[in-house]
């Protein structure tokens, strides 16, 4: 069967089947009855089958016509839905931003108060998830991802974070550490991410020691506390539970407030950067490009802090 029938012909046949007569279909579509009949004949010739038959003065769908009409009805309903989705997206003044849970809680969330204060007419909903969304299907405007192979077509690299040892001041009890190895005399908090990030795990204490030329920590598994979320490990460190290898971007507020301190500023870069991906349609929303540019600027600012 050659190609796809003309859309106008499919529309005419769908209207006839739904309205029950050529006249009513013509009235609905705003054309003549002759034009409707011509379009129906056109699609019948294209398909090589009869779609309509007369029984007395009544016009009815053939068995093939009923099958084809049912599928056309679904198709036109989907087309209508597509228009509604687009209209809703373009008319919406709000945005959905998805990121990893720790990034949402520790980095992105605090910064977005600045955006919302300056743009009260463009509210933002944050979604913290380790599951990579489909930006179009899941109605997500922007996604902060952690990967060296960007999962989306529209993206910008933001920053490569650094890890370094941090703890609550109370944990040291006034003691001033003289050597980095002395950190290992305290409880160590470990971070092991979920399996989907197995290739890009946060380096552990032994990795950090090797990178910084520090003697490796002793194997004390009984004293080890392990967390699946970096934010949980950071919160445990703030509570004085031990040292955490905190990502510099994620412990910024804790360092600024003094809830965490860094006895030795020995930084180790992560293996992959953080980046920003976006749905192209989101840029058509009011302030969509402005929000994209603002997020990129925040990332570039963080890149300078991490490198410094």
C-alpha positions in Angstrom: 0.0 0.0 0.0 1.7 3.3 -1.1 2.4 5.8 1.6 0.0 7.5 4.1 -3.4 8.7 2.9 -3.9 12.4 2.8 -4.8 13.7 6.2 -7.8 15.6 5.0 -9.2 12.4 3.5 -8.7 10.6 6.8 -10.4 13.4 8.6 -13.4 13.4 6.2 -13.9 9.6 6.7 -13.5 9.8 10.5 -16.2 12.5 10.6 -18.6 10.5 8.4 -18.2 7.4 10.5 -18.7 9.4 13.7 -21.5 11.7 12.5 -23.4 8.9 10.6 -23.9 10.9 7.4 -22.0 12.8 4.7 -24.2 15.9 5.3 -23.5 16.2 9.0 -19.8 15.5 8.5 -19.7 18.3 5.9 -21.4 20.7 8.3 -18.9 19.9 11.1 -15.9 20.4 8.8 -17.3 23.4 7.1 -17.1 22.0 3.6 -19.6 20.8 0.9 -21.1 17.3 0.9 -19.5 16.8 -2.5 -16.0 17.5 -1.0 -16.6 14.9 1.8 -17.7 12.3 -0.7 -14.7 13.0 -2.9 -12.3 12.6 0.0 -13.9 9.4 1.1 -13.5 8.0 -2.5 -9.9 9.1 -2.4 -9.1 7.2 0.7 -11.0 4.1 -0.5 -8.9 4.2 -3.8 -5.8 4.5 -1.8 -6.6 1.6 0.5 -8.2 -0.6 -2.2 -11.2 -1.4 -0.1 -14.8 -0.1 0.4 -15.2 1.7 3.7 -18.8 2.8 3.3 -21.9 1.1 1.9 -25.5 2.2 1.4 -28.4 0.2 2.8 -31.5 1.9 1.6 -31.2 5.5 2.5 -28.7 4.8 5.3 -24.9 5.0 5.0 -23.0 2.5 7.1 -19.4 1.4 7.6 -18.3 -1.8 6.1 -16.5 -4.4 8.3 -13.2 -3.0 7.0 -14.5 0.5 7.5 -15.3 -0.2 11.2 -11.8 -1.5 11.9 -10.1 1.5 10.1 -12.4 4.0 11.7 -11.7 2.7 15.2 -7.9 3.2 14.6 -8.4 6.6 13.1 -10.4 7.7 16.1 -7.5 6.8 18.4 -5.1 8.6 16.1 -7.1 11.9 16.0 -7.6 11.7 19.8 -3.8 11.4 20.2 -3.3 14.4 17.9 -5.7 16.4 19.9 -3.9 15.4 23.1 -0.6 16.4 21.6 -2.0 19.9 21.0 -3.3 20.1 24.6 0.0 19.0 26.0 1.9 21.6 24.0 -0.5 24.4 24.9 -0.3 23.4 28.6 3.5 23.4 28.4 3.7 26.8 26.6 1.2 28.4 28.9 2.7 27.1 32.1 4.8 29.6 34.0 6.3 27.0 36.3 9.3 24.7 35.8 10.2 21.2 37.0 13.9 20.6 37.8 15.1 17.1 38.5 18.4 16.2 40.1 20.0 13.6 42.4 18.7 13.7 45.9 21.9 15.1 47.5 22.3 17.7 44.8 18.7 18.8 45.4 19.1 19.1 49.1 22.6 20.4 49.4 23.4 22.4 46.3 20.5 23.3 44.0 17.7 23.8 46.6 19.5 26.5 48.6 20.5 28.4 45.5 17.0 28.4 43.9 15.7 30.6 46.7 17.6 33.4 44.9 15.8 32.6 41.6 12.3 32.4 43.1 12.8 35.7 44.9 13.8 37.5 41.7 11.1 35.7 39.6 8.0 35.1 41.7 6.0 34.5 38.5 8.1 31.5 37.5 7.8 29.0 40.3 10.0 25.9 40.4 9.3 22.4 41.6 12.3 20.3 42.6 12.3 16.6 42.2 15.1 14.6 43.9 15.6 11.2 42.3 18.4 8.8 41.4 16.3 7.6 38.4 17.2 9.4 35.1 14.0 10.9 33.7 12.8 11.2 30.1 12.5 14.9 29.9 9.7 15.0 27.4 7.6 12.0 28.6 8.0 12.8 32.3 7.3 16.5 31.9 10.7 17.6 33.3 12.2 20.8 32.1 15.7 20.5 33.4 17.8 17.7 34.8 21.1 18.0 36.7 23.0 14.8 35.9 26.3 13.2 37.1 27.9 11.4 34.1 30.6 11.9 31.5 28.3 10.7 28.8 25.4 13.2 28.7 22.1 11.3 28.4 20.3 14.1 26.6 20.8 16.0 23.4 20.6 19.5 24.9 23.1 19.9 27.7 25.9 21.9 29.2 28.7 20.8 31.5 28.7 22.6 34.9 31.5 21.6 37.3 33.7 18.8 38.5 33.3 18.4 42.2 36.1 17.7 44.7 36.0 15.6 47.8 37.9 16.4 51.1 37.6 15.2 54.7 35.3 17.2 57.0 33.9 16.8 60.4 31.9 18.7 63.1 34.2 20.9 65.3 32.9 19.0 68.4 34.3 15.7 67.1 37.9 17.1 67.5 37.2 18.2 71.1 39.6 21.1 70.7 42.4 19.0 69.3 44.5 20.3 66.5 45.5 17.6 64.0 49.1 17.7 62.9 49.0 15.1 60.2 46.3 13.9 57.7 46.8 10.4 59.0 45.4 11.4 62.3 41.9 11.6 60.7 41.9 7.8 60.6 41.9 7.8 64.4 38.2 8.9 64.3 35.1 7.1 62.9 35.0 7.2 59.1 31.8 7.6 57.3 31.6 5.8 54.0 29.4 6.5 50.9 28.4 3.7 48.5 26.0 4.8 45.9 23.3 2.6 44.3 24.2 0.1 41.5 23.2 2.4 38.7 26.2 4.7 39.6 28.6 1.8 40.1 30.9 3.2 37.4 31.1 6.6 38.9 31.2 6.0 42.7 32.5 8.6 45.0 36.1 7.7 45.9 36.6 6.0 49.2 39.0 6.8 52.0 41.7 4.5 50.6 41.4 6.3 47.2 41.6 9.7 48.8 44.7 8.7 50.8 46.5 7.4 47.7 45.6 10.5 45.7 46.9 12.8 48.4 50.0 10.7 49.3 48.6 9.9 52.7 49.2 6.6 54.5 46.2 4.3 53.9 43.6 4.1 56.7 43.6 0.9 58.8 41.0 -1.7 58.0 38.4 -1.2 60.8 35.2 -2.5 59.2 33.5 -2.8 62.6 33.8 1.0 63.0 32.7 1.8 59.5 29.3 3.5 58.9 28.1 3.3 55.3 25.5 5.5 53.6 23.7 5.2 50.2 23.1 9.0 50.0 25.9 11.5 50.3 23.5 13.9 52.1 22.9 11.3 54.8 26.6 11.0 55.4 27.0 14.7 55.5 24.2 15.1 58.1 25.8 12.3 60.2 29.1 14.2 60.1 27.3 17.4 61.2 25.9 15.4 64.1 29.5 14.5 65.2 29.4 10.9 64.1 32.7 10.9 62.3 34.7 12.3 59.3 33.0 12.4 55.9 34.6 12.6 52.5 32.3 15.5 51.5 31.9 16.9 48.1 32.9 20.5 48.3 29.8 21.7 46.4 27.5 19.7 48.7 29.0 20.9 52.1 29.3 24.5 51.2 26.6 25.7 53.5 27.9 23.5 56.4 31.4 25.0 56.0 30.1 28.5 55.8 28.1 28.1 58.9 30.9 26.3 60.8 28.9 23.2 61.3 31.7 21.4 59.5 35.4 22.1 59.4 38.2 20.9 57.2 41.4 20.2 59.1 43.4 19.6 55.9 42.3 21.1 52.5 43.5 18.1 50.5 41.1 17.8 47.5 40.5 14.9 45.2 38.4 15.5 42.0 35.6 13.2 41.1 35.9 11.2 38.0 33.0 12.8 36.1 31.4 16.2 36.0 27.9 17.4 36.9 25.9 18.8 33.9 22.6 20.3 33.0 20.2 18.9 30.4 17.0 20.4 29.2 14.0 19.8 27.0 14.0 22.1 24.0 10.4 22.9 24.5 11.1 24.2 28.0 13.1 27.0 26.5 9.9 28.3 24.8 8.2 28.9 28.1 8.3 32.4 29.6 11.7 32.8 31.3 12.8 29.3 30.1 16.0 30.5 28.6 16.7 32.8 31.5 16.4 29.9 34.0 18.7 27.7 31.8 21.3 30.5 31.7 21.0 31.1 35.4 21.5 27.4 36.2 24.6 27.3 33.9 26.0 30.4 35.6 25.5 28.8 39.0 27.4 25.7 37.8 30.2 27.8 36.4 30.5 29.7 39.6 30.8 26.4 41.5 33.4 25.2 39.1 35.6 28.2 40.0 35.1 27.4 43.8 36.0 23.8 43.3 39.1 24.5 41.3 40.3 27.2 43.7 
